[in-house]
Amino acid sequence: MDTKSSFSPVGRLEPDNLWSRDRDEDLVCVDVHQETHDVKTFTFASPEGKRFAFEAGQYFLFDLDVDGEPESRCYSISSSPKRSNAFSVTVKRVAGGKISNWLHDKLVVNAKVKANGPLGHFVRPNGRKYLFLSGGSGITPAMAMVRELADTCEPADVVFMHAARTPKDLIFRDELANLANRVKGLRLQFLPEVVSGEANWHGLTGRISAAYMQLAVPDVAERIIMCCGPAPFMAAARAITAELGVQASNYIEESFDAAVIDDVDIPNVEQPATRTFQVEFSKQARKIEVAGEQTVLACAKKAGVKLPSSCSNGVCGTCKSKLVSGSVEMNHNGGIRQREIDAGLFLPCCSKPLSDLVIDR
C-alpha cells in the first residue's frame, strides 16, 4: 500500500486564514520561556487566529514602542515551520542593549506588538549532508531547521556544531540532546570557549579552528555549510571551511546579525562628482551632506550619526525611518511594505537622495 502523502497543513489553508506580510502586522505574545540565564524565547500568535507560512531560517522584523520611541529589530524564527499556529524568536540579553533588555524586562504574555515578515533568504537548500555551524544566539535559525527535520522525519545527515562562551551559555542544549536521540543522522558538537560553572565538562573547549573542524567533521568538504553567528565568528568559519576544501557555493551564511549591528562599517566607495544634498536628522539636530550617488545610511555612518542598521542592502528593514520632507530613490529587497512607503517611511540603507531631506531620527 502506498502511504506517501503530500499533505501540508499550511498548504491546505485558505489564503484568508494565512498571515500576509503585506496586510497583517499585529501579534500577541502567548508565551515567554527562560532558556538560559540570559536568553528567553518569546512565542507570538495572530490575534485573528491566522496561521504562519515561513521557511526555517527566516526572520521577523519587529516594530516596537520602547519608552515612547519607535525601534525596529530583526529576530530569526527559532520554531519549526511545521507548527503554523504560532512562531517563536529567541533573544539573548545584551549588556547595554536597549531592545534586548526591554524585551527581557517588559514583554509579557498578552502583550501586543507589530511585526513584518517572514523575511530573509537563509534557508536550507536541497542536499544530502549538512553542517549547521552557529555561535551564540546565531543558533536560532539552525534550531528551526533541526526542529523541522524532527517534525517531518526527513532523513538527515547533519552535524550541528555550536560554539558559546561557557557550557551554561549553550542555548537549547537539553532539547538538542533529546533531538539527537530521535533524529537519525543528527550529530552534535558543542564547543564552549571556556569551562565555567561546569567542572565535569567532558568535551573539548576553545574556538573553532581548522584542526578542530578536521577532527569533529572529517568530511566537511562534502557538506553544505549553514552558518550564523557574530560577524567575527562567521569570518573565521568562512576562512576555515574554505581552507578545508568547502566550495564557496556550499557555504551559506546569514547576511546580517539578527541581534542587530549598530556599528556596521560600510565601505566608503569613491563616487564621481555629482550633486550633493543636505540631509537633516531632526531628533539628533544633525545635518550632513549626501551625494546623489551615495546612500543616506553610508554617509550617516561616516559622519557619526546614530542609525540602527543591520543588513545594509534593503532586506531586513532595521533602519526604517520617517521621511519628513524631500524625496529619495529607494531600491529595497523586501524590507519595507508598500503601505509603509505610502505612509512616508523609507530605508536609508538603500536610498539615494533626490532632494534635500529631513528625517525623523
Rosetta silent file (secondary structure, phi, psi, omega in degrees, C-alpha in Angstrom):
SEQUENCE: MDTKSSFSPVGRLEPDNLWSRDRDEDLVCVDVHQETHDVKTFTFASPEGKRFAFEAGQYFLFDLDVDGEPESRCYSISSSPKRSNAFSVTVKRVAGGKISNWLHDKLVVNAKVKANGPLGHFVRPNGRKYLFLSGGSGITPAMAMVRELADTCEPADVVFMHAARTPKDLIFRDELANLANRVKGLRLQFLPEVVSGEANWHGLTGRISAAYMQLAVPDVAERIIMCCGPAPFMAAARAITAELGVQASNYIEESFDAAVIDDVDIPNVEQPATRTFQVEFSKQARKIEVAGEQTVLACAKKAGVKLPSSCSNGVCGTCKSKLVSGSVEMNHNGGIRQREIDAGLFLPCCSKPLSDLVIDR
SCORE:     score description
SCORE:     0.000 S_00000001
   1 L     0.000  134.084  179.806    0.000    0.000    0.000 S_00000001
   2 L   -86.337  115.146 -178.132    1.327    3.438   -0.939 S_00000001
   3 L  -105.312    7.491 -179.339    1.214    5.674    2.133 S_00000001
   4 L   -65.920  134.505 -178.552    3.077    8.612    0.636 S_00000001
   5 L  -137.423  143.682  176.828    1.208   11.870    1.157 S_00000001
   6 L  -101.150   18.275 -177.379    1.818   15.454    0.127 S_00000001
   7 L   -60.977  131.838  174.454   -0.412   16.776    2.896 S_00000001
   8 L  -136.196  119.997 -178.690    0.715   20.084    4.325 S_00000001
   9 L   -55.060  -41.983 -179.617   -1.391   21.844    6.985 S_00000001
  10 L   -67.958  -40.349 -178.067   -0.308   25.260    5.730 S_00000001
  11 L   -65.500  -24.697 -178.718   -0.874   24.303    2.115 S_00000001
  12 L   -86.531   -7.071 -178.500   -4.445   23.239    2.864 S_00000001
  13 L   -78.787  148.118  173.796   -5.382   26.544    4.472 S_00000001
  14 L   -72.281  148.260 -179.079   -7.384   29.142    2.635 S_00000001
  15 H   -53.587  -35.786 -178.456   -5.452   32.344    1.831 S_00000001
  16 H   -67.025  -16.981 -179.925   -7.673   34.375    4.159 S_00000001
  17 H   -93.886   -1.166 -178.930   -6.522   32.176    7.059 S_00000001
  18 E  -102.194  139.837  173.357   -2.843   32.819    6.393 S_00000001
  19 L   -61.895  132.656  177.729   -0.798   35.669    7.799 S_00000001
  20 L  -114.744  125.391  179.704    0.145   38.070    4.994 S_00000001
  21 L   -68.532  -15.439  178.148    3.222   40.212    5.339 S_00000001
  22 L   -87.809  -25.024 -175.433    1.542   42.777    3.082 S_00000001
  23 L  -113.497  -31.122 -172.168   -1.666   43.060    5.088 S_00000001
  24 L  -103.000  150.060  176.591   -1.005   41.859    8.647 S_00000001
  25 L  -150.171  -15.605 -175.534    1.196   43.314   11.365 S_00000001
  26 E   -86.123  133.200  176.513   -0.447   42.668   14.760 S_00000001
  27 E  -132.695  154.570  173.857    0.881   39.904   17.011 S_00000001
  28 E  -124.961  135.865  178.031    0.172   38.880   20.581 S_00000001
  29 E   -76.295  123.445 -177.231    2.744   37.250   22.857 S_00000001
  30 E  -109.497   -9.716  177.965    1.353   33.921   24.047 S_00000001
  31 E  -163.155  145.364  173.315    4.359   32.549   25.946 S_00000001
  32 E  -129.567  124.099 -175.738    7.682   33.607   27.459 S_00000001
  33 E  -127.180  130.599  178.076   10.187   30.876   28.289 S_00000001
  34 E   -82.068  115.354 -178.624   13.547   31.214   30.047 S_00000001
  35 E   -88.075  -50.764  176.468   16.104   29.199   28.052 S_00000001
  36 E  -136.039 -172.394 -177.465   19.307   30.114   29.882 S_00000001
  37 L   -62.209  -24.762 -178.499   20.339   32.700   32.454 S_00000001
  38 L  -134.319   23.410  179.624   20.301   35.450   29.807 S_00000001
  39 E  -132.457  132.522  176.235   18.201   34.021   26.963 S_00000001
  40 E  -127.116  148.594  172.700   14.412   33.979   26.594 S_00000001
  41 E  -107.610  128.596  179.121   12.109   32.589   23.924 S_00000001
  42 E  -111.694  128.455 -179.272    9.037   34.657   23.032 S_00000001
  43 E  -110.629  134.843 -174.721    6.158   32.989   21.198 S_00000001
  44 E  -124.444  147.849  175.445    3.693   35.001   19.127 S_00000001
  45 E  -133.520  165.550  175.757    0.332   34.306   17.536 S_00000001
  46 L   -82.995  131.285  176.958   -2.077   36.253   15.364 S_00000001
  47 L   -59.105  -26.051  179.918   -4.951   37.854   17.336 S_00000001
  48 L   -89.591    2.790  179.297   -7.221   36.803   14.449 S_00000001
  49 L    77.416   18.849  179.984   -6.042   33.198   14.643 S_00000001
  50 L   -73.937  154.346  179.528   -4.217   33.304   11.323 S_00000001
  51 E   -96.214  159.173 -176.992   -1.564   30.720   10.501 S_00000001
  52 L  -112.855  129.678  174.610    2.028   31.428    9.557 S_00000001
  53 L  -112.454  110.789 -179.662    3.758   30.074    6.451 S_00000001
  54 L  -145.470  169.578  177.206    7.522   30.522    6.656 S_00000001
  55 L  -109.009  143.976  177.004   10.732   28.634    5.961 S_00000001
  56 L   -58.201  126.883 -177.221   13.205   27.562    8.611 S_00000001
  57 L   111.196  -13.702  178.772   15.929   30.221    8.677 S_00000001
  58 L   -82.379  174.917 -176.082   13.708   33.248    8.036 S_00000001
  59 E  -141.056  168.613  172.840   13.106   36.103   10.468 S_00000001
  60 E  -116.842  143.498  172.652   10.585   38.753   11.510 S_00000001
  61 E   -97.345  116.649 -178.211   11.219   42.491   11.758 S_00000001
  62 E   -95.331  129.766  173.949    9.593   43.783   14.959 S_00000001
  63 E  -102.266  108.964 -171.446    8.384   47.375   15.187 S_00000001
  64 E  -113.828  151.719  172.438    8.429   48.172   18.902 S_00000001
  65 E  -105.370  102.054 -175.351    7.459   51.131   21.054 S_00000001
  66 E  -108.537  105.351 -179.560   10.280   51.359   23.583 S_00000001
  67 L    53.984   41.515  176.352    9.713   54.047   26.195 S_00000001
  68 L    84.110   -0.929 -179.987    7.784   56.121   23.678 S_00000001
  69 E  -112.274  134.558  177.249   10.376   55.777   20.924 S_00000001
  70 E   -72.409  133.287  177.886    9.851   53.622   17.787 S_00000001
  71 E  -137.038  143.164  177.852   12.504   50.925   17.389 S_00000001
  72 E  -123.019  134.371  178.346   12.863   48.153   14.806 S_00000001
  73 E  -143.294  147.133  178.495   14.787   44.933   15.303 S_00000001
  74 E  -101.991  137.133  175.144   15.110   41.649   13.405 S_00000001
  75 E  -137.993  130.168  179.487   14.974   38.273   15.135 S_00000001
  76 E   -68.262  146.437  176.404   15.277   34.877   13.487 S_00000001
  77 E   -76.022  131.044 -179.741   12.473   32.376   13.991 S_00000001
  78 L  -104.496   -9.438 -178.043   13.586   29.518   16.220 S_00000001
  79 L   -90.826  165.911 -179.625   10.441   27.364   15.992 S_00000001
  80 L   -74.307  138.048  176.580    9.573   24.760   13.355 S_00000001
  81 L   -68.737  -12.306  178.969    7.659   25.980   10.283 S_00000001
  82 L   -78.683   -9.552  176.174    5.507   22.859   10.563 S_00000001
  83 L  -106.272   88.488 -164.795    3.845   24.355   13.662 S_00000001
  84 L   -88.493   -5.212 -177.495    1.959   27.093   11.897 S_00000001
  85 L   -74.891  -20.554 -178.478   -0.359   28.376   14.635 S_00000001
  86 L  -158.419  169.335  173.948    2.429   30.449   16.214 S_00000001
  87 E  -141.399  158.863 -177.391    6.135   31.162   15.912 S_00000001
  88 E  -123.256  148.825  168.375    8.938   31.816   18.366 S_00000001
  89 E  -125.171  147.916 -176.063   12.015   34.027   18.480 S_00000001
  90 E  -119.896  123.211 -168.292   14.833   33.515   20.942 S_00000001
  91 E  -122.917  128.670  175.600   16.603   36.602   22.282 S_00000001
  92 E   -91.923  132.763  175.430   19.824   36.929   24.250 S_00000001
  93 L   -69.702  126.933 -179.100   20.080   39.795   26.733 S_00000001
  94 L  -109.131  131.388  178.719   22.963   42.020   25.663 S_00000001
  95 L   -57.123  120.417 -179.088   24.766   44.225   28.172 S_00000001
  96 L    79.455    0.691 -179.053   23.664   47.760   27.377 S_00000001
  97 L   -76.237  117.505 -175.065   21.365   46.501   24.624 S_00000001
  98 H   -63.151  -45.889 -173.447   18.330   48.764   24.500 S_00000001
  99 H   -81.668  -45.128 -179.064   15.970   46.358   22.754 S_00000001
 100 H   -61.624  -38.364  178.347   17.081   43.021   24.187 S_00000001
 101 H   -69.376  -37.308  177.512   16.839   44.377   27.723 S_00000001
 102 H   -63.852  -44.088  179.100   13.410   45.859   27.033 S_00000001
 103 H   -60.990  -46.440 -178.690   12.161   42.542   25.680 S_00000001
 104 H   -64.892  -37.040 -173.768   13.508   40.615   28.664 S_00000001
 105 H   -92.529  -27.020 -169.792   12.180   43.092   31.222 S_00000001
 106 H  -117.679  -27.972 -175.296    8.943   44.355   29.697 S_00000001
 107 L   -80.155  118.952 -175.783    7.488   41.928   27.147 S_00000001
 108 L  -127.101  168.799  177.147    4.984   39.642   28.871 S_00000001
 109 L   -57.360  138.012 -178.580    2.233   37.231   27.896 S_00000001
 110 L    82.059   -4.132  175.152   -0.750   39.007   26.261 S_00000001
 111 L   -69.515  145.671 -178.903    1.401   41.975   25.235 S_00000001
 112 E  -109.027  139.335  177.985    0.767   43.135   21.666 S_00000001
 113 E  -136.599  170.710  175.466    3.453   44.075   19.159 S_00000001
 114 E  -117.445  145.330 -177.703    3.702   44.800   15.453 S_00000001
 115 E  -152.213  159.228  177.163    5.935   42.920   13.052 S_00000001
 116 E  -124.734  130.671  178.619    6.714   42.413    9.387 S_00000001
 117 E   163.867 -175.319   -0.829    7.617   39.040    7.956 S_00000001
 118 E   -74.817  152.135 -177.900    8.567   36.426    7.304 S_00000001
 119 E  -131.791  163.995  171.978   11.684   37.804    5.633 S_00000001
 120 L   102.773  158.946 -174.922   15.102   36.542    4.604 S_00000001
 121 L  -125.052   14.962  179.582   16.771   34.008    2.337 S_00000001
 122 L   -84.316   74.409 -176.306   18.849   31.978    4.808 S_00000001
 123 L  -122.371  152.494 -174.119   17.066   28.722    4.014 S_00000001
 124 L   -74.710  120.178  176.453   18.370   25.192    3.660 S_00000001
 125 L   -77.324  163.867  176.102   18.916   24.113    0.040 S_00000001
 126 L   -64.433  133.881 -179.689   18.320   20.554   -1.070 S_00000001
 127 L  -169.132  175.797 -177.097   21.310   18.421   -0.212 S_00000001
 128 L  -103.734  -33.991 -175.796   22.464   15.167    1.276 S_00000001
 129 L  -136.440  137.263 -176.773   24.860   16.276    4.021 S_00000001
 130 E  -131.191  155.202  164.855   24.916   19.448    6.107 S_00000001
 131 E  -125.223  112.071  172.566   26.956   21.212    8.752 S_00000001
 132 E   -88.259  117.797 -172.845   24.920   23.646   10.843 S_00000001
 133 E  -122.166  114.043 -174.314   27.537   25.973   12.309 S_00000001
 134 E  -136.660  153.849  176.742   26.437   28.553   14.865 S_00000001
 135 E  -131.483  131.058  177.831   27.863   30.838   17.518 S_00000001
 136 H    59.223 -134.551 -178.486   25.967   32.345   20.456 S_00000001
 137 H   -74.276   -2.796  173.842   22.428   33.461   19.628 S_00000001
 138 H   -67.529   -1.785  178.163   23.131   32.642   15.973 S_00000001
 139 H   -69.511  -19.934 -167.501   21.830   29.191   16.853 S_00000001
 140 H   -61.016  -48.464  179.695   18.204   30.274   16.339 S_00000001
 141 H   -66.527  -35.053  178.020   17.749   29.742   12.561 S_00000001
 142 H   -66.783  -33.804  178.052   19.632   26.437   12.708 S_00000001
 143 H   -65.310  -38.014  176.560   17.406   25.350   15.581 S_00000001
 144 H   -61.708  -37.575  179.807   14.356   25.976   13.416 S_00000001
 145 H   -67.296  -42.615  179.453   15.899   23.726   10.772 S_00000001
 146 H   -67.403  -40.345  177.811   16.578   20.900   13.216 S_00000001
 147 H   -63.307  -37.008  177.053   13.091   21.143   14.688 S_00000001
 148 H   -64.612  -43.086  177.808   11.681   20.957   11.169 S_00000001
 149 H   -58.262  -40.213  179.014   13.724   17.803   10.466 S_00000001
 150 H   -66.995  -39.362 -177.922   12.312   16.257   13.642 S_00000001
 151 H   -70.913  -32.217 -175.943    8.733   17.197   12.726 S_00000001
 152 H   -94.826   -9.651 -175.333    8.958   15.845    9.177 S_00000001
 153 L    57.146   32.006  179.760   11.014   12.723    9.970 S_00000001
 154 L   -72.433  133.001  176.562   13.155   13.685    6.991 S_00000001
 155 L   -56.512  133.570 -173.071   16.266   11.515    6.560 S_00000001
 156 L  -137.061  144.592  167.352   19.181   13.646    7.708 S_00000001
 157 L  -129.071   87.203 -171.735   22.946   13.654    7.770 S_00000001
 158 E  -126.430  127.377  166.067   23.552   16.735    9.861 S_00000001
 159 E  -100.799  123.698  179.287   26.414   17.759   12.096 S_00000001
 160 E  -107.184  106.340 -179.384   25.257   20.562   14.390 S_00000001
 161 E  -107.848  119.472 -177.340   28.284   22.447   15.719 S_00000001
 162 E  -126.712  128.611  179.681   27.512   25.182   18.220 S_00000001
 163 E  -109.089  142.896  179.278   30.020   27.456   19.951 S_00000001
 164 E  -150.376  172.052 -177.446   29.349   29.512   23.062 S_00000001
 165 L   -67.611  -50.791 -179.304   31.208   31.292   25.812 S_00000001
 166 L  -138.309  167.734  176.669   30.618   28.671   28.548 S_00000001
 167 H   -55.609  -36.139 -178.556   28.565   25.465   28.934 S_00000001
 168 H   -70.583  -12.804  178.405   25.791   27.430   30.652 S_00000001
 169 H   -94.017    4.169  179.396   25.551   29.612   27.524 S_00000001
 170 L   -78.025   98.077 -177.222   24.736   26.661   25.243 S_00000001
 171 L   -67.885  140.042  178.016   21.194   27.550   24.167 S_00000001
 172 L    63.957   22.831 -174.561   18.799   24.601   23.628 S_00000001
 173 H   -56.939  -51.041 -177.335   21.416   22.214   24.995 S_00000001
 174 H   -67.513  -42.677 -179.497   18.988   19.730   26.578 S_00000001
 175 H   -63.946  -40.347  178.628   16.483   19.858   23.723 S_00000001
 176 H   -63.571  -38.235  177.244   19.204   19.262   21.151 S_00000001
 177 H   -62.217  -41.387  177.349   20.411   16.244   23.102 S_00000001
 178 H   -65.507  -42.144  179.658   16.875   14.839   23.045 S_00000001
 179 H   -63.767  -36.445  179.612   16.508   15.570   19.336 S_00000001
 180 H   -64.663  -26.624  175.977   19.804   13.809   18.618 S_00000001
 181 H   -77.175  -21.738 -177.203   18.313   10.688   20.181 S_00000001
 182 H   -98.796  -40.964 -174.666   15.248   10.944   17.921 S_00000001
 183 L   -89.230  107.630 -179.888   16.577   12.266   14.615 S_00000001
 184 L   -65.517  131.084  179.076   18.689    9.596   12.977 S_00000001
 185 L    93.147    3.149  175.803   21.776   11.113   11.435 S_00000001
 186 E   -98.082  122.038 -178.873   21.913   14.202   13.683 S_00000001
 187 E  -123.449  132.923 -175.726   25.256   14.547   15.473 S_00000001
 188 E  -101.355  142.760  171.844   26.050   17.287   17.983 S_00000001
 189 E  -135.818  103.498  176.717   29.316   19.099   18.601 S_00000001
 190 E   -94.774  136.098 -178.288   29.220   21.640   21.452 S_00000001
 191 E  -134.275   87.819  172.666   32.254   23.890   21.828 S_00000001
 192 E   -74.400  145.644 -179.455   32.348   26.215   24.847 S_00000001
 193 L   -69.417  -41.104  177.910   35.247   28.632   24.776 S_00000001
 194 L  -137.326  157.348  175.569   35.988   28.111   28.470 S_00000001
 195 L   -95.356  114.685  179.803   34.710   25.796   31.187 S_00000001
 196 L  -141.231  123.156  178.826   32.995   27.869   33.843 S_00000001
 197 L    82.773    2.203  178.509   30.393   26.592   36.278 S_00000001
 198 L  -146.424   80.945 -173.558   30.633   23.030   34.989 S_00000001
 199 L   -63.353  -24.648 -177.176   33.808   21.406   36.240 S_00000001
 200 L   -96.106   22.005  177.819   32.899   17.987   34.789 S_00000001
 201 L   -55.229  129.039 -170.781   32.555   19.200   31.187 S_00000001
 202 L   -99.993   -5.812 -176.215   33.520   16.151   29.124 S_00000001
 203 L  -103.462 -169.417  177.084   34.186   17.686   25.711 S_00000001
 204 L   -78.441  163.160  174.994   36.721   19.949   24.086 S_00000001
 205 L  -133.925  162.700  178.340   36.912   23.675   24.722 S_00000001
 206 L   128.099 -158.603  178.710   38.219   26.618   22.745 S_00000001
 207 L  -113.190  160.233  179.748   37.348   28.336   19.500 S_00000001
 208 L   -62.007  142.590 -179.923   36.654   26.868   16.078 S_00000001
 209 L  -152.073  167.515  178.172   39.807   26.107   14.112 S_00000001
 210 H   -63.127  -40.247 -179.643   40.859   24.046   11.119 S_00000001
 211 H   -63.471  -44.665  179.258   42.328   21.386   13.428 S_00000001
 212 H   -65.092  -42.582 -178.415   39.123   21.119   15.452 S_00000001
 213 H   -62.931  -41.308  178.718   36.959   21.068   12.334 S_00000001
 214 H   -63.096  -37.343  179.972   39.024   18.258   10.788 S_00000001
 215 H   -72.269  -44.518 -174.278   38.688   16.237   13.981 S_00000001
 216 H   -80.917  -33.510 -176.942   34.970   16.864   14.535 S_00000001
 217 L  -135.889   75.440 -175.279   33.809   16.806   10.888 S_00000001
 218 L   -61.677  -23.577  179.091   36.369   14.946    8.780 S_00000001
 219 L  -101.653   30.698 -175.312   34.080   15.026    5.717 S_00000001
 220 H   -57.113  -32.774 -177.611   33.373   18.774    5.995 S_00000001
 221 H   -66.887  -15.851 -179.528   34.315   19.341    2.329 S_00000001
 222 H   -94.410   -0.850 -171.715   31.354   17.158    1.304 S_00000001
 223 L  -107.066  154.402  168.629   28.798   19.125    3.304 S_00000001
 224 E   -86.027  125.929 -176.914   26.637   22.190    2.754 S_00000001
 225 E   -96.906  126.241  172.203   27.513   24.682    5.474 S_00000001
 226 E  -113.249  109.815 -171.033   24.751   26.785    7.077 S_00000001
 227 E  -120.072  135.005  175.588   26.482   29.364    9.292 S_00000001
 228 E  -150.005  134.162  179.379   25.080   32.048   11.597 S_00000001
 229 L   171.325 -171.357  176.555   26.680   33.940   14.459 S_00000001
 230 L   -58.276  153.251 -175.615   28.572   37.123   15.298 S_00000001
 231 H   -54.408  -44.324  178.996   30.473   38.644   12.389 S_00000001
 232 H   -63.169  -36.265  178.176   33.957   37.590   13.668 S_00000001
 233 H   -63.600  -45.389 -178.791   32.712   34.024   14.159 S_00000001
 234 H   -67.429  -35.803  177.621   31.341   33.863   10.621 S_00000001
 235 H   -63.098  -42.516  177.994   34.538   35.345    9.182 S_00000001
 236 H   -65.039  -43.308 -179.613   36.561   32.633   10.945 S_00000001
 237 H   -62.535  -40.608 -179.240   34.139   29.909    9.816 S_00000001
 238 H   -62.575  -44.811 -178.634   34.292   31.113    6.237 S_00000001
 239 H   -68.666  -41.485 -177.510   38.101   31.036    6.176 S_00000001
 240 H   -65.948  -47.642 -177.927   38.380   27.676    7.954 S_00000001
 241 H   -66.651  -35.370  176.531   35.880   25.840    5.770 S_00000001
 242 H   -64.487  -41.241  178.031   37.446   27.268    2.604 S_00000001
 243 H   -61.021  -32.181 -177.490   40.850   26.075    3.809 S_00000001
 244 L   -91.484    8.939  170.826   39.391   22.598    4.294 S_00000001
 245 L    98.808    8.041  177.924   38.037   22.410    0.768 S_00000001
 246 L   -73.878  126.828  178.689   34.421   23.573    1.084 S_00000001
 247 L   -68.019  145.875 -178.534   33.315   25.146   -2.182 S_00000001
 248 H   -57.832  -33.895 -179.513   32.094   28.733   -1.920 S_00000001
 249 H   -69.389  -17.224  179.683   28.744   27.672   -3.389 S_00000001
 250 H  -100.852    5.987  176.698   28.283   25.242   -0.484 S_00000001
 251 E  -109.897  115.101 -176.425   28.960   27.845    2.217 S_00000001
 252 E  -123.517  128.263  179.321   25.813   29.804    3.149 S_00000001
 253 E  -130.658  155.011  175.211   25.674   32.344    5.943 S_00000001
 254 L   -62.621  135.973 -172.059   23.083   34.696    7.345 S_00000001
 255 L   -81.985   -3.846  176.924   23.605   38.026    5.625 S_00000001
 256 L  -154.545  161.037  178.861   23.168   40.078    8.769 S_00000001
 257 L   -80.694  114.863 -175.575   23.408   39.763   12.532 S_00000001
 258 L   -63.627  -18.221  177.762   19.839   39.068   13.730 S_00000001
 259 L   -84.728   -2.168  177.429   20.670   40.739   17.008 S_00000001
 260 L    80.930  126.228  176.045   21.350   43.968   15.064 S_00000001
 261 L  -105.521  111.915 -177.590   24.708   45.546   14.455 S_00000001
 262 L   -84.735  -13.716 -177.451   24.544   49.226   15.368 S_00000001
 263 L  -122.764   54.586 -179.962   28.111   49.970   14.293 S_00000001
 264 L   -70.202  132.356  174.639   28.317   48.441   10.830 S_00000001
 265 L   -86.456  111.462 -179.324   31.392   49.502    8.898 S_00000001
 266 L  -102.915  123.204 -177.085   30.137   50.498    5.473 S_00000001
 267 L   -61.052  140.563  178.980   32.876   50.951    2.868 S_00000001
 268 L   -92.291   97.918 -177.152   33.244   54.446    1.520 S_00000001
 269 L   -84.642  129.228  177.917   33.192   53.918   -2.239 S_00000001
 270 L   -64.192  130.714 -178.636   34.612   56.726   -4.299 S_00000001
 271 L  -118.877  149.398  176.175   31.883   58.239   -6.466 S_00000001
 272 L   -63.714  155.042 -179.499   32.159   60.553   -9.453 S_00000001
 273 L   -56.027  131.655 -178.941   31.444   64.202   -8.794 S_00000001
 274 L  -153.207  175.742 -178.431   27.715   64.741   -8.560 S_00000001
 275 L   -69.218  143.133  176.836   25.194   66.994   -6.894 S_00000001
 276 E  -112.429  154.486 -178.322   25.051   66.903   -3.112 S_00000001
 277 E  -128.572  154.361  177.093   22.054   67.406   -0.874 S_00000001
 278 E   -89.660  127.390  179.583   21.576   68.464    2.739 S_00000001
 279 E  -118.724  121.125 -177.750   20.138   65.736    4.956 S_00000001
 280 E  -107.297  131.755  173.731   18.841   66.731    8.391 S_00000001
 281 E  -104.283  101.179 -165.274   18.255   64.285   11.239 S_00000001
 282 H   -62.646  -41.790 -175.948   15.722   66.236   13.268 S_00000001
 283 H   -72.617  -26.429  179.733   15.895   64.401   16.608 S_00000001
 284 H   -96.788   -1.922 -179.020   19.696   64.473   16.685 S_00000001
 285 L    52.163   44.807 -179.728   19.896   68.070   15.430 S_00000001
 286 E  -120.925  142.519  174.707   22.467   66.949   12.850 S_00000001
 287 E  -128.904  134.488  179.109   22.885   67.980    9.237 S_00000001
 288 E  -133.772  165.452  175.579   25.149   66.232    6.751 S_00000001
 289 E  -101.507  132.718  179.240   25.898   66.390    3.041 S_00000001
 290 E  -127.989  124.504  177.826   24.980   63.364    0.924 S_00000001
 291 E   -70.945  152.173 -177.001   25.952   62.988   -2.727 S_00000001
 292 L   -63.764  -16.702  179.782   23.234   61.943   -5.110 S_00000001
 293 L  -104.271   10.960  178.302   25.045   58.648   -5.832 S_00000001
 294 L  -114.950  153.742  177.187   25.533   57.665   -2.176 S_00000001
 295 L   -81.562  152.818  179.596   23.096   56.080    0.229 S_00000001
 296 H   -61.385  -42.583 -177.595   21.827   58.040    3.199 S_00000001
 297 H   -64.116  -45.001 -178.250   22.966   55.344    5.644 S_00000001
 298 H   -57.885  -44.707 -179.509   26.533   55.141    4.332 S_00000001
 299 H   -71.299  -36.361  179.117   27.033   58.892    4.711 S_00000001
 300 H   -63.711  -44.254  179.216   25.268   58.995    8.086 S_00000001
 301 H   -62.802  -43.184 -179.601   27.543   56.264    9.489 S_00000001
 302 H   -62.019  -34.004 -178.754   30.630   58.004    8.184 S_00000001
 303 L   -86.443   -1.633  178.761   29.506   61.249    9.845 S_00000001
 304 L    83.584   15.071  176.394   28.805   59.546   13.175 S_00000001
 305 L   -78.194  131.175 -177.060   25.024   59.869   13.015 S_00000001
 306 L   -82.100  116.015  174.983   23.423   57.065   15.025 S_00000001
 307 L  -136.078  129.988  174.684   21.063   54.953   12.967 S_00000001
 308 L   -64.537  138.364 -179.894   20.066   51.364   13.732 S_00000001
 309 L  -157.495  164.228  179.870   21.124   49.135   10.870 S_00000001
 310 L  -149.622  -74.979 -172.362   21.949   45.573   10.055 S_00000001
 311 L   -75.969  -32.361 -178.933   21.890   44.161    6.515 S_00000001
 312 L    63.910   20.037  176.267   22.645   47.457    4.706 S_00000001
 313 L  -141.156   25.263  172.122   21.011   46.221    1.498 S_00000001
 314 L    79.297   17.545 -178.443   17.275   46.715    1.968 S_00000001
 315 L   -96.364  -48.414 -167.891   16.449   43.235    3.234 S_00000001
 316 L   -86.213  -29.063  179.987   15.919   43.440    6.989 S_00000001
 317 L    82.519    6.587 -176.564   14.192   46.809    7.430 S_00000001
 318 L   -61.151  -35.425 -175.010   16.073   47.644   10.631 S_00000001
 319 L   -86.263    6.373 -176.153   16.948   51.189    9.522 S_00000001
 320 L   -48.314  128.641 -174.264   13.366   52.074    8.564 S_00000001
 321 E  -140.078  161.808  177.937   12.795   55.772    9.198 S_00000001
 322 E   -89.024  125.543  176.295   10.210   58.508    8.674 S_00000001
 323 E   -94.292  107.065 -176.442   10.926   60.882    5.812 S_00000001
 324 E   -72.890  -42.209  178.233    9.508   64.223    6.918 S_00000001
 325 E  -153.300  157.293 -179.764   10.304   66.049    3.704 S_00000001
 326 L    99.722  179.773 -178.840   12.154   65.506    0.452 S_00000001
 327 L  -139.033  153.271 -178.664   12.344   62.571   -1.940 S_00000001
 328 E  -136.200  161.207  168.893   14.653   59.600   -2.456 S_00000001
 329 E  -101.818  111.839 -175.198   15.362   56.852   -4.946 S_00000001
 330 E  -113.607  127.376  176.651   14.905   53.606   -2.965 S_00000001
 331 L  -122.022   84.887 -175.724   15.849   50.151   -4.257 S_00000001
 332 L   -94.031  170.240 -179.276   14.892   47.773   -1.473 S_00000001
 333 L  -122.110   39.033  175.638   14.836   43.982   -1.328 S_00000001
 334 L   102.399    1.933 -176.105   11.649   43.385    0.628 S_00000001
 335 L   -81.872    3.478  179.839   12.493   45.112    3.905 S_00000001
 336 L  -148.969  143.108 -179.226    9.578   47.558    3.719 S_00000001
 337 L   -91.841  158.070 -177.045    5.927   47.216    2.716 S_00000001
 338 H   -62.060  -38.040 -179.084    4.154   49.413    0.191 S_00000001
 339 H   -68.904  -24.860  174.442    1.740   50.771    2.776 S_00000001
 340 H   -73.450  -39.436  175.560    4.706   51.835    4.897 S_00000001
 341 H   -62.046  -42.740  179.445    6.183   53.631    1.903 S_00000001
 342 H   -63.197  -25.873  179.782    2.808   55.281    1.320 S_00000001
 343 L   -87.492    3.066  175.485    2.902   56.432    4.965 S_00000001
 344 L    97.716   11.116  178.227    6.236   58.207    4.413 S_00000001
 345 E   -91.152  154.753  177.430    8.684   55.571    5.645 S_00000001
 346 E  -153.559  169.609  179.600   11.868   54.626    3.788 S_00000001
 347 L  -109.998  108.095 -179.251   15.081   52.602    4.205 S_00000001
 348 H   -59.516  -26.123 -175.584   18.198   54.822    4.408 S_00000001
 349 H   -67.738  -25.175 -176.607   20.465   51.858    3.607 S_00000001
 350 H  -126.935   25.616 -177.603   19.216   51.561    0.026 S_00000001
 351 E  -120.827  133.237  175.369   18.035   55.124   -0.636 S_00000001
 352 E  -111.477  138.357 -175.627   19.817   57.894   -2.520 S_00000001
 353 E   -71.365  142.835  172.544   18.606   61.487   -2.146 S_00000001
 354 L  -110.138   -6.471 -179.956   16.847   63.282   -4.972 S_00000001
 355 L  -160.847  179.406  170.088   16.484   66.499   -2.948 S_00000001
 356 L   -62.315  146.298 -175.667   17.285   67.924    0.473 S_00000001
 357 E  -126.954  149.093  166.629   15.848   65.654    3.185 S_00000001
 358 E  -123.723  123.502 -175.283   14.512   65.919    6.720 S_00000001
 359 E  -117.653  135.712 -178.844   14.446   62.580    8.554 S_00000001
 360 L   -81.786   71.685  178.261   12.695   61.903   11.858 S_00000001
 361 L  -141.039    0.000    0.000   15.740   60.385   13.578 S_00000001
